[in-house]
Each structure stands twice: as C-alpha cells, then as structure tokens.
Amino acid sequence: MNFLLIVDDYGAAFVEARVAVEMSESLKTQDNDFLEKLVPFKMNEKPSFPVSLIFQVTYFGCGGIAICVGFHHIIADMTTAANFIKHWAAIACGSNVSNDIARPLSDFTSIFHSQNLSGFSRSSFYEGYFLSTEIMIKRFTFDGAKIASLRQKIGNESSSDYYPTRFEAVSALILGGVMTAAREEEEFNYTHLVASTAVNLRKRMSPPLPEQSIGNVIQSTTANWPMKKNINYNKLAEKLHEATSMITDDYVRKVHANGGFLNHLKNAMEGSSMNNNSVKNFPINSWLRFSFYGVDFGWGKPIWVSSVMKCKDVAILLDSHDDKGIEALVGLSQKEMVKFEQDPGILAYSSPNPSNSYPEQEKS
C-alpha cells in the first residue's frame, strides 16, 4: 500500500492510498484488520500527528474507491459528521448548498455549560475500551424480516401498548446475549449491566435546535438491568425506551444547570448500590437513519457503509443496504464473544460475520 499524506488547515489531514487487491475480495471477508488499513492510523493507537478531522481515499486495483472520514469527538457527534459528508458529496457533484453552509452557528453555552470532569479518568476508559489486547470484533446482520418478527414478538409480550423500534428490539437482543456471555465467565462479579446510548437533542429541545448545528448536541441516557435477573427482551426493550423518553427539554436543561451529565451520572451512581467495579458498561451507538447509502460523490452510491471499530464492550448499529435491516458491530473479549455467538437469540435472529454479495452499484 502506497501513501501520500497531506496535513493542512490546523488539524485537518487528507490521505491518498493505493492498494493492489480487488475490492470484491475485501468485501467478502469484511475483515476488521484489513478495514483498519483504510484508516491512516491504528485504531488502538493515538495518531502520531494532531488532527481533529481526517480523511483517507483508497483506490483499489479494480477501480473501486473507499472513503474514510474520521472526526475527533470533541468537535462532532454523528449528526454533525453525517451532515458534513452529505454536504461534501453534494458539493462534489456541483450542487449549491451555500444556504445551508452559510447559516450562522448557534451559541448553545446558555444550555450546555462547561462540565467538571474531575473524578472521571479518561486514561482508564481509553485503556479499557481501546487498548485491550482481548478485543474481538464481529459483525451480525439482522435482516428486515427477522427484525419485524422480533419486534412483533416483543410487542406481543408487552402488557401495555408498547411496540419497540428497530433499535430497541435489536439492542435488547444484543444486551441479552452480552449478559448471558458475562455470567459464564469464571471471574464474573458484576451486579448490573448498564447500557448507554447517545440521544440527538436537536429535535427534543424547545424550540428545536437547527439540524445543521455543529458539535456534540447529544445527551447520553442509561438503562440498567440486574445481572442475575432473568433476561426478558420485552422488559429490556422497554427499559431502553423509557430511558430515551425521559430526555426532554426540561430534563436536559436541569441536568446541564447542575454540572452536566457526567456529574449527574456520578451522583446517581453514588446514590445507588452500584459502583464502577460492580457494573458492566455496554454502550450501544445508533448510526441508524443517517442515509449514508444515499451519499453520492459522483461515482455512484456506496455498496457498503461501516465503521472500523476496535473497542471492547461496545456495539454500533448501522442500517443495512436496503434500509430495512441492521448491521451490528459488537466488540467483546475473546472469551465472551465465543459465548455471545452461541446465544439462542443471536442465533435465531442474526447472521454472524456475513460474507454478503452486495448489490450492483446504481448507475449515475
């Protein structure tokens, strides 16, 4: 692989690379180690150069192209990143998006005050989630028909009118598999599983914030489940739904007026029977409904969109190519992954590490 590296604009980096292999071969295996080569630095290492925004365009021997876009989370949430990619593609195709780009940025400091991060060790988080040598990443595909069946099953078991979203149903299934795998570990000592997910606040605030707002306009929400309690997909999904539903304008303003979410979480942990040593944290990040498969830089729409994830105890959910299914990237320890793959729910509703034949690229 040959590289040309250009660094400019105070922290933006652009990389061009060429590989001799055929793109079709890499799509067959979906090997995470190979995908990591499409990124200009190792995912479990800090970049050797300071950047907040990074791109790599890789040209394959067959003529195929892969585009990697990376943001530092300090400056962007996924909505910001998705809007950037869509505008970039539109400009590349000659569209006039000046009105969107020229909109003045809003100052949200009256809502989102500075947070006191003392007491939260970023280094320990980084080492635990990113630098562990025990990480195993696998992809699980849930097709639209099986998700519909799962949602129906969960909805039928509800004593209320609750009917889960795609995200809630698949997340409940994944959390059930994670708990089953963790319980079988010899060193198992967790009392609770805490699932967190980021909620986009733009439409939840009153008045709504501009969709083009740049930054981390998100609020993390958490749902916990006792590790020794029987696993119930319906109740797990409802827990996730309730946790997300509480993120309202009033709630967000109160939390950020009292030290921000991290301080709120710290106080909640101190006031409960849980502590950091007894909790298995498992964030689930939703990249659903960002319409990445509709992005066209002028070469046609993408045949595959994914993440080069290398984290332990994390899952990322992305839309499938037809926008009906979900591709879930799950990171666990090697021992837990072996057991997770054998979970009855995971076996019944997903295809692990699929070797898909992707549809032909649409002609522009």
Secondary structure, DSSP 4 states (H G I P E B T S, - for coil): -EEEEEEETTTEEEEEEEE-S-HHHHHHH--HHHHGGGSSS-TTS--SS--SEEEEEEEETTS-EEEEEEE-TTT--HHHHHHHHHHHHHHHTT---HHHHHSPPP--TTTS-----TT--HHHHHHHHTS-TTEEEEEEEE-HHHHHHHHHHHHHT-SSS----HHHHHHHHHHHHHHHHHHTSTT---SEEEEEEEEE-TTTSSSPPPTT--S--EEEEEEEEETTSPP-HHHHHHHHHHHHHT--HHHHHHHHHTT-HHHHHHHHHHTSS--TTTEEE--EEEETTS-GGG--SSS---S--------SSEEEEEE-TTSSSEEEEEEEEHHHHHHHHT-HHHHHH-EES----PPPPPP-
